Structures are given as C-alpha cells and as structure tokens.
Amino acid sequence: MNVRQQQIMNILDQKGEIRLQELTEIAPNVSEMTLRRDLISLENDGYLIRTIGGAVSAKKINSVNGEEDAYSRRAAEHIESKFVIAEKAMVFAETGRSIYLDAGSTIMCLAKLLPDENYSILTCSANIALELVKKTSPTIMVLGGLLNRNTLSMSGPGAMDFVDTVNIDIAFMSSSGFSVENGFTVSNMYECELKKKIIKRAKKIILMIDSTKIGKILPFTFAHLKDIDTLITEGNIPTEILSKCERLEIEMI
C-alpha cells in the first residue's frame, strides 16, 4: 500500500466514504486515472467498495460494532447499482425546494450525493437524517414515530399527523418490491400508510428502485404506476413495464 492509498484508508476510517473529487483535492498533482487505479487496488484487497464517483469502506458498510445487522447487509448489496440510481435522481434535486427523502439504502446514496446547499428536507429515516446533518446548509426535519430496525425508518400515527402540516414539492420514494399487478410494495403496514400519505401530499413523485426488486411482491401495496411521475432504475426493464409506463406517460430514467 503506497502513501496515497494509506491516505485514502485514513479518510475511509474517519468518514466511511470518499468521493473522487476529494481525492483530486488531496492529490492535485496526480491524475484522476491514477486515483481510480488506487481505488481499484484497494477494492481488490477488500478494503473498500467502489461506487459511482468514489468509494465506501467495506468495514463500515458491512458491520456495526463488529456485528452485521439487517440494514447494513442490505446497504452492502448492489451498492454500485444504488449509486447509479442516485446519480440519475440528482437532476431532480433542485435547491430551494421542499424535498422528502424516504427511507432505504438507495435513498441513502442520494443523501450522500446531495451537495451542501439550500434544501428544505423532510425524512422519515433516522440514519439519513444523521447523514444530512453532516452538511451545514440544508434545513432538516425528521418525522417521529415507531422505529423499524430493518429499515431505520419511523412511521405511525405521529408521523402521519406531522405530514399533514408540511408542503412537499418533490418526494424521492423507495420500494421493497414491484410488479405491474401488485404495484409498489413493502412489508410493514405503518410504513405503507405513511408512503401513501406522502404520495398524496407531494406534487412530484420520483420512485427509485433497483432492478432486483422488480418482480418481488410484499404484503402491502402503497402505490401503482399511475400514482408516480418518474421511475428511476439502473437495469433492464421488462417490456410489460415499459409499455405501461409509456401508456401512462411516466418518465423512465
């Protein structure tokens, strides 16, 4: 491990992640290609997982206090795909707008990518709020309620009541499963009801889902294709879904 790679590891130990832009500032005389090769080398050695535009620590993303929990296991799955989706969603994250960030590891990738600028953000996710608080410019509101250990989201009557008091321009939503017949589905009834409420309140609904969730059906449906404005994914979409999106004039990215 060279000196530059050790610097990368020191940052990962402190922050758990690093962006390629940070590396170019740390080593201004080193080419971006060389820095990418450093990341590839460290990934091959098992120290990190490369993402679009940077890397995350393999140690941080896979474990909490030495023991892997349910959320960390999911966060580590298909991480590159999730950052691809988050990069695509960034075009909709306009400053000066009222934004809702749903829970989930794909939405967490979006939270990490958001620049430190003037956003007004509402979220139901405890860990996304902790990620956002690292930035100094956004205003952050957090819904209270019952904490789901699997998703680190909060829901329930208190969260529902609070949503009625706020205006939402754009809602970035996630889903545990999707099929044309059953729509967007989750496993928790309280979370399902909160998602329904958000979709009714928001002016624009952007659904972010990785392709592994397509065809997966969970007990509770919170929305169908007709209820959203934009569907963002990273993989190949079945023809049946593409055709329905075209008929409903849903933007596919």
C-alpha positions as CSV (number, residue, x, y, z in Angstrom):
1,M,0.0,0.0,0.0
2,N,1.5,3.3,-1.1
3,V,1.3,6.6,0.8
4,R,-1.6,7.9,-1.3
5,Q,-3.5,4.7,-0.7
6,Q,-2.9,5.0,3.0
7,Q,-4.3,8.5,2.9
8,I,-7.4,7.1,1.3
9,M,-7.7,4.5,4.0
10,N,-7.3,7.1,6.7
11,I,-10.2,9.1,5.3
12,L,-12.3,5.9,5.0
13,D,-11.6,5.0,8.6
14,Q,-12.8,8.5,9.7
15,K,-15.7,9.1,7.4
16,G,-16.7,5.7,6.0
17,E,-16.7,7.0,2.4
18,I,-14.7,9.2,0.0
19,R,-15.5,11.0,-3.2
20,L,-13.2,11.1,-6.2
21,Q,-13.4,14.9,-6.1
22,E,-12.0,14.8,-2.6
23,L,-9.0,12.8,-3.8
24,T,-8.3,15.2,-6.6
25,E,-8.1,18.0,-4.0
26,I,-5.9,15.9,-1.7
27,A,-3.6,15.0,-4.5
28,P,-3.8,17.8,-7.1
29,N,-0.7,16.6,-9.0
30,V,-2.0,13.1,-9.5
31,S,-4.2,12.2,-12.5
32,E,-7.8,11.0,-12.0
33,M,-6.9,7.7,-13.7
34,T,-4.1,7.1,-11.2
35,L,-6.5,7.8,-8.3
36,R,-9.1,5.4,-9.9
37,R,-6.3,2.7,-10.0
38,D,-5.7,3.3,-6.3
39,L,-9.3,2.6,-5.6
40,I,-9.3,-0.5,-7.8
41,S,-6.3,-1.8,-6.0
42,L,-7.8,-1.2,-2.5
43,E,-11.1,-2.8,-3.7
44,N,-9.2,-5.9,-4.9
45,D,-7.6,-6.1,-1.5
46,G,-11.0,-6.0,0.2
47,Y,-10.7,-2.6,1.9
48,L,-13.4,-0.7,0.1
49,I,-16.3,-1.0,-2.4
50,R,-16.1,1.4,-5.4
51,T,-19.2,3.5,-6.2
52,I,-20.1,6.0,-8.9
53,G,-17.7,8.8,-8.2
54,G,-16.0,7.4,-5.2
55,A,-15.9,4.5,-2.7
56,V,-17.3,3.3,0.6
57,S,-15.4,1.5,3.4
58,A,-16.1,-2.3,3.2
59,K,-15.7,-2.4,7.0
60,K,-18.2,0.4,7.7
61,I,-20.8,-0.7,5.2
62,N,-20.8,-4.4,6.3
63,S,-20.7,-4.1,10.1
64,V,-22.0,-2.2,13.1
65,N,-20.0,-2.7,16.3
66,G,-18.5,-5.8,14.7
67,E,-21.8,-7.5,14.0
68,E,-23.7,-7.3,10.8
69,D,-27.2,-6.0,11.1
70,A,-30.2,-6.3,8.7
71,Y,-29.9,-2.8,7.4
72,S,-26.1,-3.0,6.8
73,R,-26.5,-6.3,4.9
74,R,-29.0,-4.7,2.6
75,A,-26.9,-1.5,2.2
76,A,-24.0,-3.5,1.1
77,E,-26.0,-5.3,-1.6
78,H,-25.9,-3.9,-5.2
79,I,-24.2,-0.8,-3.9
80,E,-22.9,0.3,-7.3
81,S,-26.4,0.0,-8.8
82,K,-27.9,2.1,-6.0
83,F,-25.3,4.9,-6.6
84,V,-26.2,4.8,-10.4
85,I,-29.8,5.3,-9.5
86,A,-28.9,8.1,-7.1
87,E,-26.8,9.9,-9.7
88,K,-29.7,9.8,-12.1
89,A,-32.0,11.2,-9.4
90,M,-29.7,14.1,-8.7
91,V,-31.1,16.0,-11.7
92,F,-34.4,16.4,-9.8
93,A,-32.9,17.5,-6.5
94,E,-33.3,21.3,-7.0
95,T,-32.1,23.7,-4.4
96,G,-34.7,25.9,-2.7
97,R,-37.3,23.3,-2.9
98,S,-39.2,21.2,-0.3
99,I,-37.9,17.7,-0.6
100,Y,-39.0,14.4,1.0
101,L,-36.4,11.6,1.3
102,D,-37.9,8.2,2.0
103,A,-36.0,5.5,4.0
104,G,-33.8,2.9,2.3
105,S,-30.3,2.3,1.2
106,T,-30.9,3.7,-2.3
107,I,-32.2,6.9,-0.9
108,M,-29.2,7.0,1.4
109,C,-27.0,7.1,-1.6
110,L,-28.9,10.1,-2.8
111,A,-28.5,11.8,0.6
112,K,-24.7,11.2,0.3
113,L,-24.6,12.8,-3.1
114,L,-26.6,15.9,-2.3
115,P,-24.3,19.0,-2.3
116,D,-24.1,21.2,0.8
117,E,-26.7,23.7,-0.5
118,N,-30.0,25.3,0.4
119,Y,-32.5,22.4,0.6
120,S,-35.5,22.0,2.9
121,I,-35.6,18.3,3.6
122,L,-38.2,16.1,5.4
123,T,-37.3,12.5,6.1
124,C,-38.6,9.5,8.0
125,S,-35.2,7.9,8.2
126,A,-33.0,8.2,11.3
127,N,-29.8,7.4,9.5
128,I,-30.5,9.6,6.5
129,A,-31.1,12.5,8.9
130,L,-27.7,11.7,10.5
131,E,-26.1,11.7,7.1
132,L,-27.7,15.0,6.1
133,V,-26.6,16.7,9.4
134,K,-23.0,16.5,8.2
135,K,-23.9,19.3,5.8
136,T,-24.4,22.8,7.1
137,S,-26.8,24.4,4.6
138,P,-29.9,22.1,4.3
139,T,-32.8,22.5,6.7
140,I,-33.7,19.1,8.0
141,M,-37.0,17.9,9.5
142,V,-37.4,14.4,10.9
143,L,-40.6,12.5,11.3
144,G,-41.1,10.9,14.7
145,G,-42.8,7.6,15.4
146,L,-42.1,3.8,15.7
147,L,-38.6,2.9,14.6
148,N,-38.2,0.0,12.2
149,R,-34.9,-1.7,12.9
150,N,-34.8,-3.3,9.4
151,T,-35.2,0.0,7.5
152,L,-34.2,2.6,10.2
153,S,-37.4,4.5,9.3
154,M,-40.0,6.0,11.6
155,S,-43.8,5.7,11.0
156,G,-47.1,5.5,12.8
157,P,-49.9,8.0,13.7
158,G,-47.5,10.8,14.9
159,A,-45.6,10.7,11.6
160,M,-48.9,10.8,9.6
161,D,-50.2,13.8,11.6
162,F,-47.0,15.7,11.0
163,V,-47.0,15.2,7.2
164,D,-50.4,17.0,7.1
165,T,-48.7,20.1,8.3
166,V,-46.0,20.4,5.7
167,N,-45.9,21.1,1.9
168,I,-43.8,18.8,-0.3
169,D,-42.6,19.7,-3.8
170,I,-40.7,16.5,-4.7
171,A,-40.7,13.1,-2.9
172,F,-38.0,10.6,-3.6
173,M,-39.5,7.3,-2.7
174,S,-38.2,3.7,-2.4
175,S,-39.9,0.4,-2.5
176,S,-39.1,-3.2,-1.4
177,G,-40.8,-4.7,-4.3
178,F,-42.7,-4.0,-7.6
179,S,-44.9,-5.8,-10.1
180,V,-47.3,-4.4,-12.6
181,E,-50.2,-6.3,-11.0
182,N,-49.4,-5.5,-7.3
183,G,-47.7,-2.2,-7.7
184,F,-45.0,-0.9,-5.3
185,T,-45.0,-3.0,-2.1
186,V,-43.5,-3.1,1.4
187,S,-43.6,-5.5,4.3
188,N,-44.7,-3.0,7.1
189,M,-48.3,-1.7,7.3
190,Y,-47.4,1.5,9.1
191,E,-44.7,2.3,6.5
192,C,-47.2,1.6,3.8
193,E,-49.7,4.1,5.2
194,L,-47.0,6.7,5.5
195,K,-45.9,6.3,2.0
196,K,-49.5,6.6,0.8
197,K,-49.8,9.9,2.7
198,I,-46.6,11.3,1.2
199,I,-47.7,10.4,-2.3
200,K,-50.9,12.3,-1.8
201,R,-49.1,15.4,-0.4
202,A,-46.2,15.7,-2.8
203,K,-46.5,17.5,-6.1
204,K,-44.0,15.2,-7.9
205,I,-43.2,11.6,-7.1
206,I,-39.9,10.0,-8.1
207,L,-39.7,6.3,-7.4
208,M,-36.1,4.9,-7.1
209,I,-35.8,1.1,-7.3
210,D,-33.0,-1.2,-8.3
211,S,-33.8,-3.9,-10.8
212,T,-33.5,-6.7,-8.2
213,K,-36.8,-5.5,-6.7
214,I,-38.7,-5.9,-9.9
215,G,-41.0,-9.0,-9.7
216,K,-40.7,-9.1,-5.9
217,I,-44.1,-8.9,-4.1
218,L,-44.5,-7.9,-0.4
219,P,-47.8,-7.8,1.6
220,F,-48.7,-4.1,1.4
221,T,-49.2,-2.0,-1.7
222,F,-48.6,1.7,-1.3
223,A,-48.8,2.8,-4.9
224,H,-49.2,1.8,-8.5
225,L,-47.5,3.1,-11.6
226,K,-50.4,5.6,-12.2
227,D,-49.5,7.3,-8.9
228,I,-46.0,8.3,-9.7
229,D,-44.4,10.7,-12.1
230,T,-40.9,9.3,-12.7
231,L,-39.4,5.8,-12.3
232,I,-35.6,5.5,-11.9
233,T,-33.7,2.2,-12.1
234,E,-30.3,1.0,-13.3
235,G,-31.1,-2.2,-15.2
236,N,-33.2,-3.6,-18.0
237,I,-36.9,-3.1,-17.6
238,P,-39.3,-5.8,-18.7
239,T,-41.3,-4.9,-21.8
240,E,-44.6,-5.1,-20.0
241,I,-43.5,-2.4,-17.5
242,L,-42.0,-0.2,-20.3
243,S,-45.3,-0.4,-22.3
244,K,-47.4,0.5,-19.3
245,C,-45.1,3.5,-18.4
246,E,-45.5,4.7,-21.9
247,R,-49.3,4.5,-21.8
248,L,-49.4,6.3,-18.5
249,E,-46.8,8.9,-19.7
250,I,-44.5,8.1,-16.8
251,E,-40.9,9.3,-17.3
252,M,-38.4,6.4,-17.3
253,I,-34.8,7.0,-16.5
